[in-house]
Amino acid sequence: MFARDIGIDLGTANVLIHVKGKGIVLNEPSVVAMDRNSGRVLEVGDEARRMVGRTPGNIEAIRPLKDGVIADFDVTEAMLKHFINKINVRGFLSKPRMLICCPTNITKVEQKAIKEAAEKSGGKRVLLEEEPKVAAIGAGMDIFQPSGNMVVDIGGGTTDIAVLSMGDIVTASSIKMAGDKFDHEILQYIKRNYKLLIGERTAEDIKVNIATVFSGSRKEQIDIRGRDMVSGLPRTITVYSEEIEGALKESVTVIVQSAKQVLERTPPELSADIIDRGVILTGGGALLHGLDQLLAEELKVPVLVAEEPMNCVAKGTGIMLENIDKLPKNNIV
């Protein structure tokens, strides 16, 4: 039996794996639970995420990727190994080829770290591809024509904004402002205004269930529990959509400004195409309520959220795997 080619969306928040001929076979959080004393990996993925903020002193839930790059090499390698063993793609005598996505502005050293981690976890030949390019392909854009396409890929650690034409990136920007930062802003807002300590998962629940970034577009509320900073006792409060809009305003403005700068650097012919075709939002952050409306208003172009935005990068790797032999050799770092 021969090993299958696999595409990996190695995200700060989630890892998605696409197996050639099978589709997306794995979608799990990028979290590893380790025993501090022995350094042993206890759980990976969904099971490890359940432990975040709920572990005893000797067990630590680690997120080995930060801002789209590897923060802890050994833990990343252990996590990849676990996921690749789980999907069982190795052949009897052969190893799979891997296509891994990374942010546009990472350094050669960071690229080498991703490549080494993938090779050590069982990859034969490792190709690296830029995330917005793969996301655009996964969202159904035909980037190989001589016309402009713009994609905004908002992940957990980074937001990648790019204008593509003729199968490559014309102008791009990668900023460390994305889903995790939104959670952090919500957490800090609750701490500041209500003197209540909440965890990352509660902040994420608020973001998913009631948050909006477009004024007046959502009016909902949620009851959340946390620890009172004054009394030290558990307390429940009610939070409303309007106040979360205020909490996220600053972070979202950074993304809007970055998108404007990319458009300003785009050749005029391609800008004209973007007015016709619009901007596509991909990544988990694309699901943030009102973001498409806000960007459309600020950029003065149509903005559309891709179908299944969280799966766009993984889907894109699948399409590229079908044509892996045609990929330029310079992708191999």
N, C-alpha and C positions, 0 to 999 in steps of 0.2 A: 504493500500500500504506500502511495506517495503522500508526502505532506502537502497540506493545502496552503495556498497563499492567504495571508490574513492582513487586514487593515485595522490599525489601532488609533482611536481618538483618545490620546493620553491627556485627559483633562484634569484641571485642578480639583474639580468637584466630583466628576464621574469618569470612569473608563468604559468606553464602548468598543466592542470588538466585532468586526465584520469578517466572516469567513467566505472566501470565494465560492460561489455556487449555493451557499446556504443563507446568506443575508446576515443581519445583526443577531448574534447568538449570545451576547453578554452585555449587560448594562448595569454596572454596580458602582457604588461610591468609591472614590480613591481614598480609602481609609484602611489603616492597618493597626490592629490592637496587639501590643507587645508587652511581654513581661520585662519590666525594667531590670530586675535582678539577673535573669539568665540571658536576656536579649532574644528570647525565643518568640517567634510569631505565633500568636494564639488564634486570631481570626482576621479575615480579610473581607473587604466589601460590605455587603448589607449587614452581616452579623457584627462587624467591627463598628459600623456607624451607629448601631443601636446602643453601643457602649459609650459614645461620646458624651462627656460630662457626667457619666454615671459609674465610673470605675473606682475601685479601691486604689490606694497609693502605689502599689507595686505594678499595676496595669496601666498602660498609657495608650490612648487612641491617637495615632499619628496620621497626619495628612502629609505624605512625602513629597507632594508637588506644591509649589507656591508660585503664584503669578505665572502659571503656564510652564514653569521650568522645574527641574529636579532640585529639591532642597535637601533630600536625604537619599543618597545614591543606593546604599545597601537595602533600605526599606523599599525603595521603588523596584529594585531588582526582585526582591522577595514577593512583592505584590504582583508584578508581571508574571513571574514564574507560576504563582498560584493560579492566576486567571488562565494562562495558556494551558496548564495541566488540566484545569477544569473543563475547558472546551475540547480537549483531546484532538488536537490537529496534527500532532507529530506523526510522521510516517515511521515505518519499521526501521528504515535505514536513512531516512532523510529528514531535514529540518525545514520548517516553513519559511518562505520569504515574507518579510514584513514591510508594510508601508505605514509609517508613523507621522502624525501631523504635529506641527509645532508653531508657535507664534512667529510673526514675520520678523521681529527685530532681535531674536536671540543670537548670542555670540557663537563663534565657532566652538568654543570650549563647552558651552551648554549643549550644542548640537552633538558634540562628541560624547557627552555624558549620556544623552538619550540613546544614541546608537549603541554604546557599550552595554548599557542596562538591557537593551533589547537582545543583543547578541548573547549575553550571559544567561538570559532567561530562555534561550532556545531558538533564536532566529538565525537563519543561514545568511541571507543577504538582507540588509536593512536599508530601506530608502526613506528619506525624510522629505516631506512636502509641506508647503506653507498652508496654514489653517484656513485663511479666508478663501484661497483658491479652491481647496477641497470642499469647503462649505458651499461655495457658489455652484460647484458641479452637483453636489448633493441636493441643492435646492432646485435643480432643474434648469439652471441658466446655461446657455450655450456660450461659453467664454472663448471658444476657439474661432469665432467670427471677428472680422475687423470692426467691431462696434463696442461701445462702452457698457460695462455692467458694474454696478456698485453693490457691495455687500458689507453689512455690519454684523460681525459675529461676536456676540456677547456671551462669554463663557463664565466660569467660576472665578478665574484669576485675572484674565485679560480680556480686553475688547479689541478685536482686530478689525480695522476698517480698510477696505481696499477697492480700487477701481481696476477692473480687469479688461483686457482686450487681447485678441490673437493668442489666447491660451496662457497669458502671463500677466503679472501684476505691473500696472503702469505707475500708480501712486498708492502708497499705503501708510498706515500708522497703527502702532500697537501701544495701547495704554493699560496701565495696571489699575483699571477701574472697572469692576464687573460685579457679578452676583455676590461674591463674598464680601465685597466692600459695602454693598447695599445692606446685607445682613448686619454688618458691623455698625453702620450708621443708625439702623433701627434700634439695635441693642444699646448704643450710646444715648440715643434720644430718650428711651424708656428710663435709663439710669439717671439721666440729667433731670428730666421733668417729673418723674414719679418716684424717684429715690427707690427704684425697684431693680434688683439684679435678675436678669433672665439669661438663659443659655442660647447658644447659636441656633439650636433647633427651633426654639420658640420664636426667635427673630425671623427665621426662615418661614415659619407658619404664618406669621403676620404678613410677610412680603407676598406670599402666595395667595392668601385668602382675602386680604382687604387692601393691600397697598395699591396706589395709583401714582402716576407722575404727571397726569394731565388734569389740570384744574377742573373740578366739578363733574368728572366723568364717572366717578364711583362713590357711592355713599353707603358704606357698610361698616360693621363693627365686629369686634372679636373680644372675648374674655380671655385674659392670659394670667398665668400664675407665676410667681417668682418669690424671691426673698427680699423682704423689706430691709433697706440698708440702715434704718434707724433702730427698729426693734429686733431685727434678726429673725423675725418669724415669717412664715409663708403668708402671702397676701394675693388677692385676686383683683385685677383692675380691668376696665373696659377701654379699648383703644379704637379710634375711628380713622377711616380712610383719609380724611382731610389733613389730620396731623402727620400722618406718615408721608403724605405728599410733600409737606414742608421739610420733613427729616431727610428726604431723598433728593431734594432740589439741587443741592450743591454737587452731589456725585453725578447726577444725570446731566447737569450743565457741562461738565467736563467731557462727557461722551458727545454731546451736541457740538461743542466747540471743535473737538477733534475731527468730527465728520465734516464740519464746515471747512477746516483747514485742508483736508484731503481734496474736497471739491475745488478749493481755490487753486490747488496745484495741478488740477486735471486739465489736459489740453482741451481747447474750446469745442472741437469736433466731438470729443467723447462726452463732454458736458451736455451737449445737445441730445445725445443718445440717452443719457440718464434721465433727462426730462421726459422722454417718451416712455422709457422702460420702467422708471422708478428705482427705488432702493429696496433691496431685500434684507430683512432681518433674520438672522439665524442664531442658534445657540440658546441655552436655557434662559438667558436674560431677555430674549426677544418676547418671552411670555409675560414680562412685567407690564401690568395693565397701563394702557395709555401711552406707552413709549412710542408706538408707531404714529399716533396722532401728534405727539409733541415734535417728533423728528420731521414729520410732514409739514407742520406749521413753521418750524424754524428753517428748514432747508429749502422750502418752496418747491419740493418735488414729491411725487407720489411715493408712499412708503408702504410696503407689504410685508406681512409676517409669513415666512416660509411654512409649508406644510410640515408638521412634526419637526419644529426647529431644533430640538435637542438631538435629533438623529441625523441632521444634515451632513456633519463632518464624516460620521461613520458610513452613511450612504455614499458620500463622495469617494471615500476610499474604495468602496466596492466597485464603483464605476471605473476608477483608475486601475484597480487590480485586473479588470477584464482586459485592459490595454497595457499591462505592466511591462511587456517587452518593448513597447513603443516609447516608454518614458525616457527622457534624456538621461544620459549616464551621469551628468553632473549633479543629479539628485543624490548620488551616493556620497555621503560625507566621508 
